[in-house]
Amino acid sequence: MSSEPLRVVHYINQFFGGLGGEEAGGAPVSVKDGPMGPGLGLAQAFGNRATIVNTIICGDNYFNDHTAEALSTIMAAVGKARAQVVVAGPAFNAGRYGLACGAVCRAAREAGVPAITAMFEENPAVELYRLFTYIVPTTGSAAGMRQVLPKLAELAIRLAQHGKLGPAFAEGYLPTGHRYNEYDEHTAAQRVVAMMLKKLKGEPFHSEIPLRGFEVVPPAAPLSDLTGATLALVTGGGIVPEGNPDRLKQAFSVAYGAYDMTGLDGLPSGAYVGIHGGYDCGWANEDPNRVVPLDGMRRLVQEGRVGGLYHRFFSTCGIGTNIANAKRIGAGIARELLDAGVQAAIYTST
């Protein structure tokens, strides 16, 4: 094996590349020498085993609006750098960034260059790209950067050296969904009995066919007649009074706001704004009723098609919110609605 350090190309977005936040989301592809941003931590973890030859930076909006053009430029840079492995991210739970990292890794793999990324398991890009690239699990936010970079570096090196990694449960990446035949000295019957005995003894064991568990939420009974029902408006689209008085977070929500609509036939532009960090709020700011349809609900009540509308609407930002916080937020909203005798709620997203 060559003693020369492995050649790595690292892909990051505009934020981690130091170009700025959302205002720099339209930044086109640029190529810088050496490591930048999280690449500095990767380089430290690599030591003398690998070197980041180039850092490729691209705005999340630009990448997702000009995917083919961006990928063409990126892959040309990967080829010019003679990269032996491509590392993208970590993207954590940033959706557009995750989509870009997944697409870059898939393109690299199709070009014959091993690639690996890292992101939160609930990032929407995981389901789209886990079949095409290795994904190291992360926390929901960049607070877990120091924990994930050493793992990402180790797997990147092994991937570059061997062209593939071992099973997900052994290596620590998210399962890809691929299954491969392997030889084992024990028969299937012997293995399943061994697992059963470990389970009965309370010992740790690993299933060869892991099944993902999904929480089953029983649906409420449908309403047969809306003319006598009181409805509520709930949104994950981040509509709040101007100034965001409750200081709701733009992403990774931990709370919700409840805002009085008494006397309003619609949410007036300027008085209500969108703060959601996952979409361009321009259309929502122009007419907040596009996200919280108060104007339409008032008409339905006036026409007698709906009995009434609860006097407050509830708002949070759904992007990146983990399941535990989402359940807690939902329970808080539901508690108020149940206490007020509200029969149903309309939930709007983006």
C-alpha positions as CSV (number, residue, x, y, z in Angstrom):
1,M,0.0,0.0,0.0
2,S,1.3,3.5,-0.9
3,S,2.6,5.6,2.0
4,E,1.3,8.7,0.3
5,P,-1.7,10.3,2.1
6,L,-5.0,9.7,0.5
7,R,-6.4,12.5,-1.6
8,V,-9.7,13.8,-0.2
9,V,-12.2,16.3,-1.7
10,H,-14.6,17.8,0.8
11,Y,-18.0,19.3,-0.1
12,I,-19.7,21.9,2.2
13,N,-22.5,24.5,1.8
14,Q,-22.3,28.3,2.0
15,F,-22.7,28.5,5.7
16,F,-19.9,26.1,6.7
17,G,-17.8,27.6,3.9
18,G,-18.0,31.0,5.6
19,L,-20.0,32.7,2.8
20,G,-23.0,33.5,5.0
21,G,-26.4,32.1,5.8
22,E,-29.6,32.1,3.8
23,E,-28.6,35.4,2.1
24,A,-25.7,33.4,0.5
25,G,-27.8,30.4,-0.5
26,G,-27.5,31.3,-4.1
27,A,-23.7,31.2,-4.2
28,P,-22.5,29.1,-7.2
29,V,-19.8,26.4,-6.9
30,S,-16.4,27.5,-5.9
31,V,-13.3,25.4,-5.2
32,K,-10.7,26.3,-2.5
33,D,-7.4,24.7,-1.8
34,G,-7.1,22.7,1.4
35,P,-9.6,22.3,4.3
36,M,-12.1,24.8,5.5
37,G,-14.8,24.9,8.1
38,P,-15.5,21.4,9.4
39,G,-12.8,20.2,7.1
40,L,-10.3,21.5,9.6
41,G,-11.6,19.0,12.1
42,L,-11.6,16.2,9.5
43,A,-8.0,17.1,8.6
44,Q,-7.0,16.7,12.3
45,A,-8.7,13.3,12.5
46,F,-7.0,12.2,9.2
47,G,-3.6,13.0,10.6
48,N,-0.9,12.0,8.0
49,R,-3.1,9.3,6.5
50,A,-5.2,11.6,4.3
51,T,-5.2,15.2,3.1
52,I,-8.0,17.4,2.0
53,V,-6.8,18.6,-1.4
54,N,-9.8,20.8,-2.2
55,T,-12.9,22.1,-0.5
56,I,-15.9,22.6,-2.7
57,I,-18.4,25.1,-1.6
58,C,-21.9,25.7,-3.0
59,G,-25.0,27.5,-1.8
60,D,-27.9,25.2,-0.9
61,N,-30.4,27.2,-3.0
62,Y,-28.0,27.3,-6.0
63,F,-27.3,23.5,-5.8
64,N,-31.0,22.6,-5.6
65,D,-32.1,25.1,-8.3
66,H,-29.2,24.2,-10.7
67,T,-28.4,20.6,-9.7
68,A,-27.1,19.3,-13.1
69,E,-24.9,22.3,-13.6
70,A,-23.6,22.2,-10.1
71,L,-22.8,18.5,-10.2
72,S,-21.0,18.9,-13.5
73,T,-18.7,21.6,-12.0
74,I,-18.2,19.6,-8.8
75,M,-17.4,16.3,-10.5
76,A,-14.9,18.1,-12.9
77,A,-13.2,19.4,-9.7
78,V,-13.2,16.0,-8.2
79,G,-11.6,14.6,-11.3
80,K,-9.0,17.3,-11.5
81,A,-8.0,16.8,-7.9
82,R,-7.5,13.0,-8.5
83,A,-9.6,12.4,-5.4
84,Q,-9.5,9.0,-3.9
85,V,-12.6,9.6,-1.7
86,V,-15.2,12.4,-1.5
87,V,-16.6,13.5,1.9
88,A,-19.7,15.6,2.0
89,G,-21.0,17.5,5.1
90,P,-21.9,16.7,7.8
91,A,-25.4,18.1,7.0
92,F,-27.0,17.2,10.3
93,N,-30.8,17.9,9.9
94,A,-30.5,20.6,7.2
95,G,-32.8,19.3,4.4
96,R,-31.4,21.2,1.4
97,Y,-27.8,20.7,2.5
98,G,-28.5,17.0,3.0
99,L,-30.0,16.7,-0.5
100,A,-26.9,18.3,-1.9
101,C,-24.5,16.1,0.0
102,G,-26.5,13.0,-1.0
103,A,-26.5,14.0,-4.7
104,V,-22.7,14.8,-4.7
105,C,-21.9,11.4,-3.1
106,R,-24.1,9.6,-5.6
107,A,-22.5,11.3,-8.5
108,A,-19.0,10.6,-7.1
109,R,-19.9,6.9,-6.7
110,E,-21.2,6.7,-10.2
111,A,-18.0,8.2,-11.4
112,G,-16.0,5.5,-9.6
113,V,-14.9,7.6,-6.6
114,P,-15.8,6.3,-3.2
115,A,-18.0,8.8,-1.2
116,I,-19.4,9.2,2.2
117,T,-21.5,11.8,4.0
118,A,-23.1,12.3,7.5
119,M,-26.5,13.6,8.6
120,F,-29.3,13.2,11.1
121,E,-31.3,10.0,10.6
122,E,-34.5,12.0,10.1
123,N,-33.0,14.3,7.4
124,P,-35.2,13.8,4.3
125,A,-32.1,13.1,2.2
126,V,-31.5,9.9,4.1
127,E,-34.4,8.0,2.5
128,L,-33.5,9.4,-0.9
129,Y,-29.8,8.6,-0.9
130,R,-29.1,5.8,1.6
131,L,-29.2,3.3,-1.3
132,F,-26.4,5.2,-3.1
133,T,-24.0,6.3,-0.5
134,Y,-22.7,5.6,3.0
135,I,-24.3,8.0,5.6
136,V,-22.8,8.4,9.1
137,P,-25.5,9.3,11.7
138,T,-25.2,12.6,13.5
139,T,-27.1,14.6,16.1
140,G,-29.9,16.9,14.9
141,S,-27.7,20.0,15.0
142,A,-24.1,21.1,14.5
143,A,-23.6,20.8,18.2
144,G,-22.5,17.2,17.5
145,M,-19.8,18.2,15.1
146,R,-16.9,17.2,17.3
147,Q,-18.4,13.8,17.9
148,V,-19.1,12.9,14.3
149,L,-15.9,14.1,12.5
150,P,-13.6,11.4,13.9
151,K,-16.0,8.7,12.9
152,L,-16.5,10.2,9.4
153,A,-12.8,10.5,8.9
154,E,-12.1,6.8,9.9
155,L,-14.8,5.5,7.6
156,A,-13.7,7.7,4.8
157,I,-10.1,6.3,5.0
158,R,-11.3,2.7,5.1
159,L,-13.7,3.3,2.2
160,A,-10.8,4.8,0.2
161,Q,-8.5,1.9,1.0
162,H,-11.0,-1.0,0.4
163,G,-13.7,0.4,-1.8
164,K,-16.5,-0.6,0.5
165,L,-17.4,-0.9,4.2
166,G,-18.6,-3.8,6.3
167,P,-22.1,-4.3,7.6
168,A,-23.9,-1.2,8.9
169,F,-24.3,-2.6,12.4
170,A,-20.5,-3.3,12.6
171,E,-19.3,-0.1,11.0
172,G,-21.8,2.4,12.5
173,Y,-23.3,4.0,9.4
174,L,-27.0,4.0,8.6
175,P,-28.3,0.9,6.9
176,T,-28.3,1.2,3.2
177,G,-31.1,-1.3,2.4
178,H,-28.8,-3.5,0.5
179,R,-28.5,-7.2,1.4
180,Y,-25.6,-9.4,0.4
181,N,-25.1,-13.1,0.7
182,E,-22.4,-14.2,3.2
183,Y,-21.0,-17.5,4.2
184,D,-21.4,-18.6,7.8
185,E,-20.2,-21.8,9.5
186,H,-23.5,-22.1,11.3
187,T,-26.8,-22.9,9.7
188,A,-29.7,-20.6,9.9
189,A,-31.4,-22.9,12.4
190,Q,-28.4,-22.8,14.7
191,R,-28.1,-19.0,14.4
192,V,-31.8,-18.3,15.2
193,V,-31.7,-20.7,18.2
194,A,-28.5,-18.9,19.5
195,M,-30.3,-15.5,19.2
196,M,-33.4,-16.8,20.9
197,L,-31.3,-18.2,23.8
198,K,-29.5,-14.8,24.2
199,K,-32.8,-13.0,24.2
200,L,-34.2,-15.3,26.9
201,K,-31.1,-14.7,29.0
202,G,-31.3,-11.0,28.6
203,E,-28.0,-10.9,26.7
204,P,-27.4,-8.6,23.8
205,F,-27.9,-10.1,20.3
206,H,-28.1,-8.8,16.7
207,S,-30.8,-9.8,14.3
208,E,-29.8,-10.5,10.8
209,I,-33.0,-8.9,9.4
210,P,-33.6,-5.8,11.6
211,L,-37.1,-4.5,11.5
212,R,-37.7,-0.8,11.9
213,G,-40.5,0.0,14.4
214,F,-43.0,2.7,13.6
215,E,-45.3,4.2,16.3
216,V,-48.9,3.5,15.4
217,V,-51.2,6.5,16.1
218,P,-54.9,5.6,16.0
219,P,-56.8,8.1,14.0
220,A,-59.7,10.0,15.6
221,A,-63.2,9.2,14.5
222,P,-64.3,11.3,11.5
223,L,-66.7,14.2,12.0
224,S,-70.1,13.4,10.4
225,D,-71.3,17.0,10.5
226,L,-69.1,20.1,10.4
227,T,-72.0,22.6,10.7
228,G,-72.0,22.2,14.4
229,A,-68.3,21.7,15.0
230,T,-65.7,24.2,16.2
231,L,-62.4,23.9,14.3
232,A,-58.9,25.2,15.0
233,L,-56.0,26.3,12.8
234,V,-52.6,24.8,13.4
235,T,-49.5,25.3,11.2
236,G,-45.9,24.1,11.0
237,G,-45.3,26.9,8.5
238,G,-43.9,29.4,11.0
239,I,-46.4,32.3,10.7
240,V,-46.1,34.6,13.7
241,P,-47.0,38.2,14.6
242,E,-44.5,40.7,13.3
243,G,-41.5,40.8,15.5
244,N,-41.8,37.1,16.6
245,P,-42.9,38.0,20.2
246,D,-42.4,34.4,21.4
247,R,-38.9,34.2,19.9
248,L,-39.8,30.9,18.1
249,K,-36.9,29.2,16.5
250,Q,-36.7,29.1,12.7
251,A,-35.8,25.4,12.8
252,F,-35.4,22.6,15.3
253,S,-38.4,23.8,17.2
254,V,-38.8,23.3,20.9
255,A,-41.9,25.5,21.4
256,Y,-45.0,26.8,19.7
257,G,-46.9,30.1,19.7
258,A,-50.7,30.7,20.1
259,Y,-52.1,33.9,18.6
260,D,-55.5,35.5,19.0
261,M,-57.5,36.1,15.8
262,T,-60.6,37.7,17.4
263,G,-62.1,40.2,15.1
264,L,-59.9,39.4,12.1
265,D,-61.4,38.2,8.8
266,G,-57.9,37.3,7.6
267,L,-54.3,37.7,8.7
268,P,-53.1,41.1,7.4
269,S,-49.8,41.3,5.5
270,G,-47.1,43.1,7.5
271,A,-48.8,42.3,10.8
272,Y,-48.0,38.6,10.4
273,V,-44.8,37.2,8.9
274,G,-43.2,33.9,8.1
275,I,-40.0,32.9,10.1
276,H,-39.7,29.3,8.8
277,G,-36.1,28.5,7.9
278,G,-36.9,25.8,5.4
279,Y,-38.6,27.8,2.6
280,D,-38.7,31.3,1.0
281,C,-41.3,33.1,3.1
282,G,-41.9,35.8,0.5
283,W,-45.2,34.4,-0.6
284,A,-46.3,33.9,3.0
285,N,-45.3,37.4,3.9
286,E,-47.3,38.7,0.9
287,D,-50.4,36.9,2.2
288,P,-50.1,35.0,5.5
289,N,-53.5,33.4,4.8
290,R,-51.7,31.2,2.3
291,V,-50.2,29.3,5.3
292,V,-52.9,30.0,7.9
293,P,-56.2,30.1,5.9
294,L,-58.1,32.3,8.3
295,D,-59.9,34.2,5.4
296,G,-61.2,30.9,3.9
297,M,-62.3,29.5,7.3
298,R,-64.2,32.7,8.1
299,R,-66.1,32.4,4.8
300,L,-67.0,28.8,5.6
301,V,-68.3,29.8,9.0
302,Q,-70.4,32.6,7.5
303,E,-71.8,30.2,4.9
304,G,-72.8,27.8,7.7
305,R,-70.6,25.0,6.5
306,V,-68.5,25.1,9.6
307,G,-70.0,25.7,13.1
308,G,-67.2,27.9,14.4
309,L,-63.5,28.7,14.6
310,Y,-61.3,28.6,17.7
311,H,-60.2,32.1,18.6
312,R,-56.4,31.4,18.5
313,F,-54.2,29.8,15.9
314,F,-51.1,27.7,16.8
315,S,-47.8,28.0,15.0
316,T,-44.3,26.4,15.0
317,C,-41.6,25.6,12.5
318,G,-41.6,22.0,11.5
319,I,-38.2,21.9,9.8
320,G,-35.7,19.7,11.7
321,T,-37.9,19.2,14.7
322,N,-37.1,15.9,16.3
323,I,-39.8,13.4,17.2
324,A,-39.6,14.0,20.9
325,N,-40.1,17.7,20.6
326,A,-42.8,17.3,18.0
327,K,-44.8,15.0,20.3
328,R,-44.4,17.4,23.2
329,I,-45.5,20.4,21.1
330,G,-48.4,18.5,19.6
331,A,-49.5,17.4,23.1
332,G,-49.5,21.0,24.4
333,I,-51.7,22.2,21.5
334,A,-54.0,19.3,21.8
335,R,-54.5,19.8,25.5
336,E,-55.7,23.4,25.0
337,L,-58.0,22.3,22.2
338,L,-59.5,19.5,24.1
339,D,-60.1,21.7,27.2
340,A,-61.8,24.3,24.9
341,G,-64.1,21.6,23.4
342,V,-62.7,22.0,19.9
343,Q,-63.8,19.0,17.7
344,A,-61.1,19.1,14.9
345,A,-58.0,21.0,13.7
346,I,-56.7,21.8,10.3
347,Y,-52.9,21.5,10.1
348,T,-51.1,23.3,7.3
349,S,-47.5,22.9,6.4
350,T,-45.4,24.6,3.7
